[in-house]
Amino acid sequence: MASNNSSDESGTVSRTSSKTSISSTLGQPSITVLASSRAVLNNHLTAATIVISLDSGKITSIHHSIIPASHFPPGTSYVDHSPHILLPGLVDAHVHLNEPGRTEWEGFWTGTRAAAFGGVTTVVDMPLNAIPPTTTVNGLEEKVRAAQGQCWVDVGFYGGIVPGNDKELKPLVKRGVRGFKGFLIDSGVDEFPAVSSTDIARAMMELADEPTTLMFHAEMIPPISDSVGDDVQHSAPPLAPVGPLNEYNTFLASRPPSFETYAIAEILSLAHLAPRLPLHIVHLSALEAIPLLRDARAAGINITAETCFHYLSLAAEAIQNGDTRHKCCPPIRKQANQDSLWSELLREDDSVIKTIVSDHSPCTPDLKLLPEGIAGAIPPSSTEATGDFFAAWGGVSSVGLGISILWTEGQKRGVTAPDLVRWCCTNTARQIGLGHRKGDLQVGHDGDVAVFDDAATFEVEPSAMLFRNKCSPYQGKRLRGVVRETWLRGRRIHSREGGFDAKGGPCGELLLEPRTG
């Protein structure tokens, strides 16, 4: 039991332990108490009353029953949210906030407000799409300065690995980055070039004994392929696209599963250089990669993977010609592939997919080159053809919608609230070295709570998309599951009915404590 009090076999807090626990709060200047008939504690759904100190922002006690408000000191902030579910604040470990440098795409203010809307209380910002990228200590310092006073939720930062920056990696670990990411294929932005096998080897040896995680965008052009991606759409056969550039199947064929499996095989071939260093595959898309990862884990290689909300909810067969809101890399694959990802996630034994994240990667709508008539379309600023999946920017916007997307799709597959917590809270917090304070409702953890109405539905319209640019493949879809309130360290930062606390302003922290594991 994750509390400082005892209970009988039914889980009801005894009178003696209740008095002891509550009397211990009398000397505290201020507390928040959140209760509900349903909360996810220790991977189980149970009644709970959670006491949070507003001085420390930490959970100080948990009762496995609903303790009435009258048991607490007068004036205590107390809310019984029954029958809604109390969840730990979500930890979205893969978000592109793009500030500084591309703030017209997104920014700390808008991106973290969008996160809070959907119960996300911690985001980790990717090292690219901001200018400068987070590949040096100076780049990290610029990003930290840009974030000051703008964050509505807590924000951590990843470092990047690019050719020639291996000597920057240890200093970045000491400055508190949560991990490192590199691309094995063109990233789409000039300032973040892809790494070679030699670069990866150098990074692994540099980080071999550091408390960090080395992550990879695992796509790589195999030695032989009939289609090799965006740069060759005008090439002569056999490298030419297989069809019109506004057809999704043409784009899908240009990023086959072999891109992912070849890249993962290359990473695994180098893993012996740093056997204790955790390795991680970001945004896994292809089902064909799962056996490779399972065999590697069985052989003792410390490697995990994440997948994304869009790979678990969108399918290639349903994407209309020209609807580039769905373009991302790796691509959204067919329904059978999605079903296999779900099967892996729901394995009763050790799944290789440990976490689910948004990979929120926005841009200005004109860069999507959307045809007229598709929601979010505006005239492109270039002369490129509209609806061209190859020329459009790749990335799906969804931060703050993830729990609803996952719950909607998961209802068809027997997903439970503890499943959501495992994939989107507990495991994501551990991945970034914050499992000691984030990702679970436990005594000593931050008092971050999402109040989840699992029965309510809503339509995704601009008012539900708080990210800067209202251009998402989820617009117009009806989703099940609404985050009624979001609490950060015992303070309500957003409610569905009342919006944000304008008086309090943003109170998110920058998570720069160096990792210890």
SESE-788667 format. One record per residue (C-alpha): residue number from 1; residue in three letters; x, y, z. Coordinates in steps of 0.05 Angstrom, whole numbers, padded with zeros to 5 digits. Layout:
SESE-788667
PT  nr rest     c1     c2     c3
PT NUM  ALA      X      Y      Z
...
***
This chain:
SESE-788667
PT  nr rest     c1     c2     c3
PT   1  MET  00000  00000  00000
PT   2  ALA  00030  00067 -00021
PT   3  SER  00010  00107  00040
PT   4  ASN  00031  00124  00109
PT   5  ASN -00030  00093  00142
PT   6  SER -00058  00023  00153
PT   7  SER -00122 -00010  00129
PT   8  ASP -00164 -00070  00142
PT   9  GLU -00171 -00125  00090
PT  10  SER -00225 -00087  00052
PT  11  GLY -00179 -00028  00042
PT  12  THR -00216  00018  00089
PT  13  VAL -00171  00063  00130
PT  14  SER -00178  00047  00204
PT  15  ARG -00201  00100  00253
PT  16  THR -00135  00102  00291
PT  17  SER -00091  00107  00229
PT  18  SER -00137  00159  00199
PT  19  LYS -00132  00204  00259
PT  20  THR -00057  00196  00261
PT  21  SER -00049  00213  00188
PT  22  ILE -00095  00272  00188
PT  23  SER -00068  00301  00252
PT  24  SER  00000  00301  00220
PT  25  THR -00026  00351  00169
PT  26  LEU -00049  00401  00221
PT  27  GLY  00019  00433  00226
PT  28  GLN  00025  00444  00151
PT  29  PRO  00007  00513  00126
PT  30  SER -00033  00488  00067
PT  31  ILE -00055  00423  00034
PT  32  THR -00098  00400 -00023
PT  33  VAL -00141  00338 -00016
PT  34  LEU -00167  00301 -00077
PT  35  ALA -00214  00242 -00068
PT  36  SER -00252  00194 -00113
PT  37  SER -00286  00127 -00114
PT  38  ARG -00236  00109 -00169
PT  39  ALA -00162  00122 -00173
PT  40  VAL -00104  00083 -00203
PT  41  LEU -00057  00064 -00147
PT  42  ASN -00003  00010 -00153
PT  43  ASN -00032 -00012 -00220
PT  44  HIS -00101 -00023 -00189
PT  45  LEU -00166  00016 -00191
PT  46  THR -00189  00033 -00121
PT  47  ALA -00222  00087 -00079
PT  48  ALA -00172  00138 -00054
PT  49  THR -00162  00203 -00017
PT  50  ILE -00096  00238 -00035
PT  51  VAL -00065  00291  00009
PT  52  ILE -00016  00339 -00024
PT  53  SER  00027  00391  00010
PT  54  LEU  00025  00458 -00025
PT  55  ASP  00092  00476  00007
PT  56  SER  00131  00418 -00023
PT  57  GLY  00082  00399 -00079
PT  58  LYS  00090  00327 -00057
PT  59  ILE  00038  00274 -00039
PT  60  THR  00043  00266  00036
PT  61  SER -00009  00211  00048
PT  62  ILE -00057  00166  00011
PT  63  HIS -00119  00134  00041
PT  64  HIS -00150  00075  00004
PT  65  SER -00220  00100  00016
PT  66  ILE -00258  00166  00012
PT  67  ILE -00244  00207  00074
PT  68  PRO -00297  00262  00082
PT  69  ALA -00278  00335  00082
PT  70  SER -00299  00342  00154
PT  71  HIS -00238  00301  00175
PT  72  PHE -00190  00354  00151
PT  73  PRO -00174  00423  00180
PT  74  PRO -00224  00478  00165
PT  75  GLY -00209  00514  00100
PT  76  THR -00174  00455  00068
PT  77  SER -00180  00453 -00007
PT  78  TYR -00219  00388 -00016
PT  79  VAL -00252  00359 -00078
PT  80  ASP -00288  00292 -00085
PT  81  HIS -00284  00276 -00159
PT  82  SER -00326  00212 -00156
PT  83  PRO -00340  00176 -00201
PT  84  HIS -00284  00204 -00245
PT  85  ILE -00216  00169 -00244
PT  86  LEU -00155  00201 -00211
PT  87  LEU -00094  00186 -00253
PT  88  PRO -00022  00209 -00245
PT  89  GLY -00008  00268 -00289
PT  90  LEU  00013  00241 -00357
PT  91  VAL  00086  00244 -00378
PT  92  ASP  00092  00257 -00453
PT  93  ALA  00164  00239 -00467
PT  94  HIS  00166  00260 -00540
PT  95  VAL  00144  00331 -00558
PT  96  HIS  00172  00383 -00606
PT  97  LEU  00161  00452 -00577
PT  98  ASN  00205  00487 -00629
PT  99  GLU  00226  00547 -00588
PT 100  PRO  00269  00586 -00599
PT 101  GLY  00276  00593 -00674
PT 102  ARG  00211  00563 -00701
PT 103  THR  00162  00592 -00651
PT 104  GLU  00111  00603 -00707
PT 105  TRP  00106  00527 -00709
PT 106  GLU  00097  00519 -00634
PT 107  GLY  00124  00547 -00569
PT 108  PHE  00130  00534 -00495
PT 109  TRP  00068  00575 -00478
PT 110  THR  00020  00543 -00528
PT 111  GLY  00050  00473 -00526
PT 112  THR  00047  00467 -00451
PT 113  ARG -00024  00494 -00448
PT 114  ALA -00044  00442 -00498
PT 115  ALA -00011  00389 -00455
PT 116  ALA -00047  00412 -00392
PT 117  PHE -00114  00410 -00428
PT 118  GLY -00104  00335 -00436
PT 119  GLY -00078  00317 -00367
PT 120  VAL -00005  00319 -00386
PT 121  THR  00036  00349 -00329
PT 122  THR  00105  00334 -00356
PT 123  VAL  00132  00340 -00427
PT 124  VAL  00202  00328 -00453
PT 125  ASP  00223  00372 -00510
PT 126  MET  00260  00340 -00568
PT 127  PRO  00328  00369 -00588
PT 128  LEU  00309  00388 -00659
PT 129  ASN  00264  00437 -00696
PT 130  ALA  00284  00493 -00649
PT 131  ILE  00342  00536 -00672
PT 132  PRO  00394  00524 -00647
PT 133  PRO  00383  00450 -00634
PT 134  THR  00400  00422 -00566
PT 135  THR  00466  00391 -00589
PT 136  THR  00511  00434 -00546
PT 137  VAL  00510  00464 -00476
PT 138  ASN  00501  00532 -00507
PT 139  GLY  00441  00507 -00546
PT 140  LEU  00410  00479 -00483
PT 141  GLU  00422  00545 -00446
PT 142  GLU  00387  00584 -00502
PT 143  LYS  00327  00537 -00498
PT 144  VAL  00324  00544 -00422
PT 145  ARG  00324  00619 -00427
PT 146  ALA  00268  00617 -00479
PT 147  ALA  00226  00572 -00433
PT 148  GLN  00231  00615 -00371
PT 149  GLY  00163  00637 -00345
PT 150  GLN  00125  00605 -00403
PT 151  CYS  00111  00534 -00381
PT 152  TRP  00043  00513 -00355
PT 153  VAL  00069  00443 -00341
PT 154  ASP  00137  00415 -00323
PT 155  VAL  00187  00411 -00381
PT 156  GLY  00249  00369 -00390
PT 157  PHE  00298  00370 -00448
PT 158  TYR  00333  00319 -00491
PT 159  GLY  00401  00329 -00522
PT 160  GLY  00417  00310 -00593
PT 161  ILE  00472  00269 -00625
PT 162  VAL  00497  00295 -00692
PT 163  PRO  00563  00285 -00728
PT 164  GLY  00621  00314 -00687
PT 165  ASN  00586  00332 -00622
PT 166  ASP  00607  00271 -00581
PT 167  LYS  00648  00315 -00533
PT 168  GLU  00586  00356 -00517
PT 169  LEU  00548  00295 -00491
PT 170  LYS  00576  00287 -00421
PT 171  PRO  00570  00362 -00406
PT 172  LEU  00497  00358 -00428
PT 173  VAL  00485  00300 -00381
PT 174  LYS  00513  00342 -00324
PT 175  ARG  00467  00399 -00344
PT 176  GLY  00405  00354 -00336
PT 177  VAL  00383  00331 -00404
PT 178  ARG  00337  00270 -00398
PT 179  GLY  00369  00231 -00455
PT 180  PHE  00395  00237 -00526
PT 181  LYS  00365  00227 -00595
PT 182  GLY  00397  00217 -00663
PT 183  PHE  00371  00205 -00733
PT 184  LEU  00396  00150 -00779
PT 185  ILE  00362  00184 -00838
PT 186  ASP  00352  00256 -00859
PT 187  SER  00315  00294 -00803
PT 188  GLY  00283  00345 -00849
PT 189  VAL  00321  00404 -00819
PT 190  ASP  00392  00423 -00840
PT 191  GLU  00417  00439 -00770
PT 192  PHE  00405  00368 -00745
PT 193  PRO  00441  00321 -00794
PT 194  ALA  00436  00245 -00792
PT 195  VAL  00490  00204 -00757
PT 196  SER  00532  00149 -00787
PT 197  SER  00550  00083 -00754
PT 198  THR  00616  00116 -00734
PT 199  ASP  00580  00173 -00701
PT 200  ILE  00535  00125 -00663
PT 201  ALA  00595  00085 -00639
PT 202  ARG  00628  00148 -00613
PT 203  ALA  00565  00169 -00577
PT 204  MET  00557  00100 -00546
PT 205  MET  00628  00099 -00520
PT 206  GLU  00622  00170 -00493
PT 207  LEU  00557  00154 -00456
PT 208  ALA  00572  00082 -00438
PT 209  ASP  00575  00095 -00363
PT 210  GLU  00530  00156 -00359
PT 211  PRO  00461  00157 -00327
PT 212  THR  00423  00170 -00391
PT 213  THR  00385  00138 -00449
PT 214  LEU  00407  00138 -00522
PT 215  MET  00348  00142 -00569
PT 216  PHE  00342  00134 -00644
PT 217  HIS  00297  00154 -00701
PT 218  ALA  00305  00085 -00731
PT 219  GLU  00297  00092 -00806
PT 220  MET  00354  00078 -00854
PT 221  ILE  00356  00066 -00929
PT 222  PRO  00374 -00007 -00940
PT 223  PRO  00427 -00025 -00992
PT 224  ILE  00372 -00047 -01040
PT 225  SER  00303 -00016 -01043
PT 226  ASP  00253  00001 -01097
PT 227  SER  00236  00068 -01065
PT 228  VAL  00281  00110 -01021
PT 229  GLY  00242  00169 -00995
PT 230  ASP  00229  00242 -01005
PT 231  ASP  00293  00264 -01039
PT 232  VAL  00284  00221 -01101
PT 233  GLN  00212  00231 -01122
PT 234  HIS  00237  00256 -01189
PT 235  SER  00290  00203 -01198
PT 236  ALA  00294  00154 -01255
PT 237  PRO  00270  00082 -01245
PT 238  PRO  00276  00040 -01203
PT 239  LEU  00278  00096 -01151
PT 240  ALA  00218  00135 -01177
PT 241  PRO  00154  00139 -01136
PT 242  VAL  00105  00083 -01148
PT 243  GLY  00046  00129 -01162
PT 244  PRO  00019  00201 -01158
PT 245  LEU  00050  00243 -01103
PT 246  ASN -00017  00261 -01073
PT 247  GLU -00036  00189 -01060
PT 248  TYR -00019  00164 -00991
PT 249  ASN  00000  00095 -01016
PT 250  THR  00055  00126 -01058
PT 251  PHE  00085  00158 -00996
PT 252  LEU  00075  00095 -00955
PT 253  ALA  00113  00054 -01006
PT 254  SER  00171  00103 -01002
PT 255  ARG  00183  00088 -00927
PT 256  PRO  00176  00011 -00924
PT 257  PRO  00184 -00030 -00860
PT 258  SER  00254 -00049 -00883
PT 259  PHE  00276  00023 -00867
PT 260  GLU  00260  00010 -00794
PT 261  THR  00286 -00061 -00789
PT 262  TYR  00352 -00043 -00824
PT 263  ALA  00364  00016 -00777
PT 264  ILE  00348 -00026 -00715
PT 265  ALA  00394 -00081 -00738
PT 266  GLU  00450 -00029 -00746
PT 267  ILE  00438 -00002 -00676
PT 268  LEU  00438 -00072 -00646
PT 269  SER  00503 -00089 -00681
PT 270  LEU  00536 -00032 -00641
PT 271  ALA  00503 -00045 -00574
PT 272  HIS  00562 -00085 -00548
PT 273  LEU  00602 -00020 -00545
PT 274  ALA  00560  00003 -00486
PT 275  PRO  00526 -00057 -00454
PT 276  ARG  00499 -00019 -00394
PT 277  LEU  00473  00041 -00434
PT 278  PRO  00397  00039 -00443
PT 279  LEU  00378  00043 -00516
PT 280  HIS  00310  00065 -00541
PT 281  ILE  00274  00065 -00608
PT 282  VAL  00228  00126 -00615
PT 283  HIS  00161  00123 -00652
PT 284  LEU  00164  00050 -00673
PT 285  SER  00116  00039 -00731
PT 286  ALA  00132 -00027 -00766
PT 287  LEU  00109 -00093 -00737
PT 288  GLU  00168 -00127 -00771
PT 289  ALA  00215 -00094 -00721
PT 290  ILE  00183 -00127 -00661
PT 291  PRO  00217 -00195 -00667
PT 292  LEU  00285 -00161 -00675
PT 293  LEU  00275 -00123 -00610
PT 294  ARG  00247 -00183 -00573
PT 295  ASP  00307 -00226 -00593
PT 296  ALA  00355 -00171 -00573
PT 297  ARG  00323 -00164 -00504
PT 298  ALA  00325 -00239 -00495
PT 299  ALA  00400 -00236 -00511
PT 300  GLY  00410 -00185 -00456
PT 301  ILE  00412 -00120 -00497
PT 302  ASN  00382 -00063 -00458
PT 303  ILE  00334 -00036 -00510
PT 304  THR  00262 -00013 -00509
PT 305  ALA  00214  00021 -00557
PT 306  GLU  00157  00070 -00557
PT 307  THR  00100  00078 -00605
PT 308  CYS  00052  00136 -00616
PT 309  PHE -00021  00152 -00611
PT 310  HIS -00027  00159 -00686
PT 311  TYR  00002  00091 -00702
PT 312  LEU -00050  00061 -00655
PT 313  SER -00111  00098 -00680
PT 314  LEU -00101  00117 -00754
PT 315  ALA -00093  00070 -00813
PT 316  ALA -00068  00079 -00884
PT 317  GLU -00131  00052 -00916
PT 318  ALA -00172  00110 -00888
PT 319  ILE -00126  00167 -00909
PT 320  GLN -00154  00208 -00967
PT 321  ASN -00113  00232 -01025
PT 322  GLY -00078  00297 -01008
PT 323  ASP -00093  00296 -00933
PT 324  THR -00022  00310 -00912
PT 325  ARG -00043  00322 -00840
PT 326  HIS -00028  00247 -00835
PT 327  LYS  00043  00252 -00861
PT 328  CYS  00096  00231 -00811
PT 329  CYS  00159  00189 -00811
PT 330  PRO  00159  00131 -00801
PT 331  PRO  00091  00130 -00836
PT 332  ILE  00023  00110 -00811
PT 333  ARG  00017  00039 -00837
PT 334  LYS -00042 -00007 -00852
PT 335  GLN -00095 -00032 -00805
PT 336  ALA -00063 -00101 -00798
PT 337  ASN  00001 -00067 -00775
PT 338  GLN -00037 -00026 -00724
PT 339  ASP -00070 -00089 -00697
PT 340  SER -00001 -00121 -00688
PT 341  LEU  00024 -00061 -00649
PT 342  TRP -00036 -00068 -00603
PT 343  SER -00023 -00142 -00595
PT 344  GLU  00048 -00128 -00574
PT 345  LEU  00027 -00075 -00524
PT 346  LEU -00025 -00121 -00493
PT 347  ARG  00022 -00181 -00484
PT 348  GLU  00017 -00210 -00415
PT 349  ASP  00092 -00221 -00413
PT 350  ASP  00147 -00172 -00430
PT 351  SER  00126 -00126 -00487
PT 352  VAL  00182 -00091 -00524
PT 353  ILE  00138 -00029 -00530
PT 354  LYS  00140  00003 -00462
PT 355  THR  00113  00072 -00474
PT 356  ILE  00063  00111 -00516
PT 357  VAL  00077  00184 -00533
PT 358  SER  00049  00238 -00578
PT 359  ASP  00111  00257 -00620
PT 360  HIS  00075  00323 -00628
PT 361  SER  00111  00353 -00688
PT 362  PRO  00073  00413 -00713
PT 363  CYS  00086  00465 -00766
PT 364  THR  00049  00524 -00796
PT 365  PRO -00010  00499 -00837
PT 366  ASP  00018  00526 -00903
PT 367  LEU  00075  00476 -00898
PT 368  LYS  00026  00419 -00899
PT 369  LEU  00005  00439 -00970
PT 370  LEU -00066  00417 -00956
PT 371  PRO -00117  00420 -01013
PT 372  GLU -00176  00467 -01006
PT 373  GLY -00233  00435 -00968
PT 374  ILE -00192  00397 -00916
PT 375  ALA -00197  00425 -00846
PT 376  GLY -00137  00467 -00829
PT 377  ALA -00119  00483 -00901
PT 378  ILE -00091  00551 -00918
PT 379  PRO -00059  00573 -00984
PT 380  PRO  00014  00549 -00985
PT 381  SER  00068  00601 -00986
PT 382  SER  00107  00563 -01040
PT 383  THR  00090  00542 -01110
PT 384  GLU  00092  00468 -01093
PT 385  ALA  00030  00427 -01110
PT 386  THR -00022  00420 -01056
PT 387  GLY -00033  00351 -01028
PT 388  ASP  00038  00329 -01044
PT 389  PHE  00057  00279 -00990
PT 390  PHE  00130  00284 -01008
PT 391  ALA  00136  00360 -01006
PT 392  ALA  00092  00371 -00945
PT 393  TRP  00123  00376 -00875
PT 394  GLY  00119  00310 -00837
PT 395  GLY  00090  00310 -00767
PT 396  VAL  00025  00298 -00730
PT 397  SER -00003  00348 -00681
PT 398  SER -00037  00316 -00621
PT 399  VAL -00007  00339 -00554
PT 400  GLY -00062  00341 -00503
PT 401  LEU -00107  00294 -00542
PT 402  GLY -00069  00230 -00529
PT 403  ILE -00106  00200 -00470
PT 404  SER -00173  00209 -00506
PT 405  ILE -00145  00179 -00571
PT 406  LEU -00118  00120 -00533
PT 407  TRP -00180  00109 -00492
PT 408  THR -00225  00113 -00553
PT 409  GLU -00186  00061 -00591
PT 410  GLY -00171  00020 -00529
PT 411  GLN -00245  00009 -00513
PT 412  LYS -00247 -00038 -00572
PT 413  ARG -00189 -00078 -00544
PT 414  GLY -00202 -00084 -00469
PT 415  VAL -00154 -00029 -00447
PT 416  THR -00161 -00008 -00374
PT 417  ALA -00143  00055 -00336
PT 418  PRO -00082  00020 -00304
PT 419  ASP -00058  00005 -00375
PT 420  LEU -00061  00079 -00392
PT 421  VAL -00020  00095 -00330
PT 422  ARG  00032  00042 -00345
PT 423  TRP  00043  00065 -00417
PT 424  CYS  00035  00140 -00410
PT 425  CYS  00057  00156 -00338
PT 426  THR  00098  00104 -00301
PT 427  ASN  00141  00078 -00358
PT 428  THR  00151  00146 -00391
PT 429  ALA  00174  00175 -00325
PT 430  ARG  00223  00119 -00315
PT 431  GLN  00249  00126 -00387
PT 432  ILE  00270  00198 -00372
PT 433  GLY  00300  00184 -00304
PT 434  LEU  00242  00216 -00264
PT 435  GLY  00209  00153 -00237
PT 436  HIS  00226  00176 -00166
PT 437  ARG  00178  00236 -00171
PT 438  LYS  00133  00229 -00232
PT 439  GLY  00087  00177 -00263
PT 440  ASP  00052  00147 -00203
PT 441  LEU  00006  00168 -00146
PT 442  GLN  00053  00151 -00089
PT 443  VAL  00074  00184 -00024
PT 444  GLY  00135  00227 -00039
PT 445  HIS  00118  00237 -00112
PT 446  ASP  00097  00303 -00142
PT 447  GLY  00023  00317 -00132
PT 448  ASP  00008  00315 -00206
PT 449  VAL -00062  00290 -00220
PT 450  ALA -00108  00283 -00281
PT 451  VAL -00182  00277 -00266
PT 452  PHE -00208  00232 -00321
PT 453  ASP -00281  00224 -00341
PT 454  ASP -00278  00158 -00378
PT 455  ALA -00351  00161 -00402
PT 456  ALA -00355  00231 -00432
PT 457  THR -00343  00244 -00506
PT 458  PHE -00325  00305 -00546
PT 459  GLU -00312  00326 -00618
PT 460  VAL -00242  00350 -00634
PT 461  GLU -00252  00422 -00658
PT 462  PRO -00205  00482 -00655
PT 463  SER -00226  00497 -00583
PT 464  ALA -00199  00428 -00562
PT 465  MET -00133  00437 -00599
PT 466  LEU -00094  00486 -00556
PT 467  PHE -00030  00478 -00595
PT 468  ARG -00011  00538 -00637
PT 469  ASN -00033  00515 -00706
PT 470  LYS -00101  00481 -00711
PT 471  CYS -00081  00429 -00762
PT 472  SER -00089  00357 -00740
PT 473  PRO -00116  00292 -00770
PT 474  TYR -00160  00285 -00708
PT 475  GLN -00201  00347 -00724
PT 476  GLY -00274  00328 -00732
PT 477  LYS -00266  00260 -00697
PT 478  ARG -00307  00243 -00636
PT 479  LEU -00265  00217 -00578
PT 480  ARG -00284  00183 -00513
PT 481  GLY -00252  00205 -00448
PT 482  VAL -00247  00276 -00422
PT 483  VAL -00196  00305 -00374
PT 484  ARG -00239  00346 -00328
PT 485  GLU -00182  00377 -00287
PT 486  THR -00107  00378 -00287
PT 487  TRP -00068  00389 -00222
PT 488  LEU  00007  00404 -00218
PT 489  ARG  00039  00395 -00150
PT 490  GLY -00028  00403 -00115
PT 491  ARG -00051  00464 -00154
PT 492  ARG -00106  00462 -00206
PT 493  ILE -00077  00490 -00270
PT 494  HIS -00134  00474 -00317
PT 495  SER -00207  00453 -00315
PT 496  ARG -00250  00435 -00374
PT 497  GLU -00305  00482 -00350
PT 498  GLY -00263  00540 -00323
PT 499  GLY -00201  00539 -00367
PT 500  PHE -00134  00562 -00340
PT 501  ASP -00119  00598 -00275
PT 502  ALA -00103  00666 -00305
PT 503  LYS -00085  00696 -00237
PT 504  GLY -00035  00642 -00221
PT 505  GLY -00003  00641 -00289
PT 506  PRO  00044  00587 -00313
PT 507  CYS  00076  00549 -00255
PT 508  GLY  00112  00493 -00292
PT 509  GLU  00184  00478 -00272
PT 510  LEU  00243  00464 -00318
PT 511  LEU  00268  00394 -00300
PT 512  LEU  00343  00403 -00300
PT 513  GLU  00362  00359 -00242
PT 514  PRO  00418  00313 -00268
PT 515  ARG  00396  00241 -00278
PT 516  THR  00421  00189 -00229
PT 517  GLY  00396  00128 -00266
***
